[in-house]
Amino acid sequence: MNKSIKINPELLFQTIQGVARSIENELASINETGIFFVPELHLAFEVGKKIYIHRKEIFGTNELKWVREKNLGNGGPCDLIFENDSESVVFEFKIADTWNSYEKDIKKLQSLPNEDSHSYHKFFVAVVDQFREKQDGRIDYLKSFDQLHLRMESFEVGYSGYQGNINCVLALYRVN
């Protein structure tokens, strides 16, 4: 019998944030880029590695399988999944994308049904390239969507591909 998943949301966010900052620092020193140079699935993989190493502290159990890019029949493969026989923790990631793509992934997560035999813990992770000192419509959109905002933090980044300074806004949402 699998042990029930009990998620520590603060440790989950800290883990994701630590990976994002580590990638930012590593790439800044290698080729003067950063987190916005990284493909989305690379971030999901690196986050998956770190979460899996600390799964007992984050999920309350070691009895989980790490799965990547699995199609759950809800509109395409999901970026990152940790699962046992009765529960799955499912993540979708978006890096520097449009609010339309955020909405698509959120709706994909919302379409996963919780049933008696299997339940889903669904999370959306946005890595937003926000111009410093400016409001960003994507952040406003995320705040207005019907989901539980767990945590959002901003940090300065050195590379964006844009002319002008930006911050990385990292947001974690639990999707209903």
C-alpha positions in Angstrom: 0.0 0.0 0.0 1.3 3.4 -1.0 1.7 6.1 1.6 -0.5 9.2 1.0 1.2 12.2 -0.5 1.3 15.2 1.8 2.9 18.1 0.1 5.0 20.8 1.8 4.2 23.8 -0.4 6.9 26.0 1.0 9.6 23.4 0.5 8.3 22.7 -3.0 8.6 26.4 -3.9 12.0 26.8 -2.3 13.2 23.8 -4.3 11.9 25.1 -7.6 13.3 28.6 -6.8 16.7 27.1 -5.9 16.9 25.3 -9.2 15.9 28.5 -11.2 18.5 30.6 -9.4 21.1 28.0 -9.8 20.5 27.8 -13.6 20.5 31.6 -13.7 23.9 31.8 -12.0 25.5 28.9 -13.9 24.5 30.1 -17.3 25.5 33.7 -16.5 29.0 32.5 -15.7 29.2 30.1 -18.8 27.8 32.2 -21.6 26.3 35.4 -20.1 22.8 34.1 -20.5 20.5 32.8 -17.7 17.2 31.2 -16.9 15.5 32.6 -20.0 18.0 30.8 -22.2 16.9 27.4 -20.9 14.3 25.3 -22.7 11.2 24.6 -20.7 11.7 20.9 -20.5 15.3 21.4 -19.3 13.9 23.4 -16.3 11.3 20.7 -15.7 14.0 18.0 -15.7 16.3 19.8 -13.4 13.4 20.6 -11.0 12.4 16.9 -11.2 15.9 15.8 -10.2 16.0 18.1 -7.2 12.4 17.2 -6.1 13.1 13.5 -6.5 16.2 13.7 -4.3 14.1 15.5 -1.6 10.8 13.7 -2.2 10.5 12.4 1.4 10.7 16.0 2.7 8.5 17.5 0.0 5.9 14.8 -0.4 6.1 12.9 2.8 7.0 9.7 1.1 9.8 8.0 -0.9 7.3 5.7 -2.6 7.0 7.7 -5.8 8.0 7.1 -9.4 9.5 10.1 -11.3 8.0 10.4 -14.8 8.6 13.0 -17.4 6.5 14.0 -20.4 3.7 11.5 -19.8 0.4 11.9 -21.7 -2.4 11.6 -19.2 -5.1 11.9 -21.9 -5.7 15.6 -21.1 -4.4 17.4 -24.1 -0.8 16.3 -24.5 2.1 15.2 -22.4 2.6 16.8 -19.0 6.0 18.2 -18.2 6.7 16.5 -14.9 5.0 13.9 -12.8 5.6 12.0 -9.5 3.2 9.2 -9.0 2.2 6.1 -7.1 -0.7 3.7 -7.7 -3.3 6.1 -6.2 -2.0 9.6 -6.6 0.0 11.8 -9.0 1.7 15.2 -8.6 1.6 16.8 -12.0 3.5 19.9 -13.1 3.3 22.2 -16.1 6.0 24.8 -16.6 6.0 27.9 -18.8 9.0 30.1 -19.4 8.6 33.6 -20.8 5.5 32.8 -22.7 2.1 34.4 -23.3 -0.9 34.4 -21.0 -2.7 32.3 -23.7 -0.2 29.5 -23.3 -0.5 29.8 -19.5 -4.3 29.4 -19.8 -3.9 26.3 -22.1 -1.6 24.5 -19.6 -3.8 25.5 -16.6 -6.9 24.2 -18.4 -5.0 21.0 -19.3 -4.3 20.5 -15.6 -7.9 21.3 -14.6 -9.1 18.6 -17.0 -7.5 15.9 -14.9 -10.3 14.2 -13.0 -10.0 13.2 -9.3 -11.6 9.8 -9.0 -12.0 7.3 -6.2 -9.1 5.2 -7.5 -6.7 8.0 -8.4 -6.3 11.6 -7.4 -4.1 14.4 -8.8 -2.2 17.2 -7.1 -1.8 19.8 -10.0 0.7 22.6 -10.1 1.5 25.3 -12.6 4.9 27.0 -12.5 5.4 30.3 -14.4 8.8 31.8 -15.0 7.9 35.2 -16.3 10.3 37.7 -17.9 9.0 41.0 -16.4 10.5 44.4 -17.2 11.7 46.0 -14.0 9.4 48.6 -12.5 6.5 47.7 -15.0 3.3 45.9 -14.5 3.0 42.7 -16.5 -0.4 41.5 -17.8 0.6 37.8 -17.5 1.1 38.3 -13.8 -2.3 40.0 -13.5 -3.9 37.2 -15.5 -2.5 34.5 -13.3 -3.7 36.4 -10.2 -7.2 36.5 -11.7 -7.4 32.8 -12.6 -9.4 30.5 -10.3 -6.6 28.7 -8.6 -4.6 28.7 -5.4 -1.6 31.0 -5.6 1.0 29.4 -3.3 4.0 31.7 -3.8 5.5 34.3 -6.1 9.0 35.8 -5.9 11.0 38.0 -8.2 14.8 38.2 -8.7 17.0 40.1 -11.0 18.5 38.4 -14.1 21.2 39.5 -16.4 20.0 38.1 -19.7 16.7 38.1 -21.5 17.3 38.7 -25.1 15.6 42.1 -24.7 17.0 45.6 -24.6 16.3 46.6 -21.0 16.5 45.1 -17.6 14.1 42.4 -16.5 13.3 40.3 -13.4 12.5 36.7 -13.3 9.1 36.3 -11.6 8.7 32.8 -10.4 5.2 31.8 -9.5 3.8 28.5 -8.2 0.0 27.8 -8.3 -2.0 24.8 -7.1 -4.6 24.2 -9.8 -8.1 23.2 -8.8 
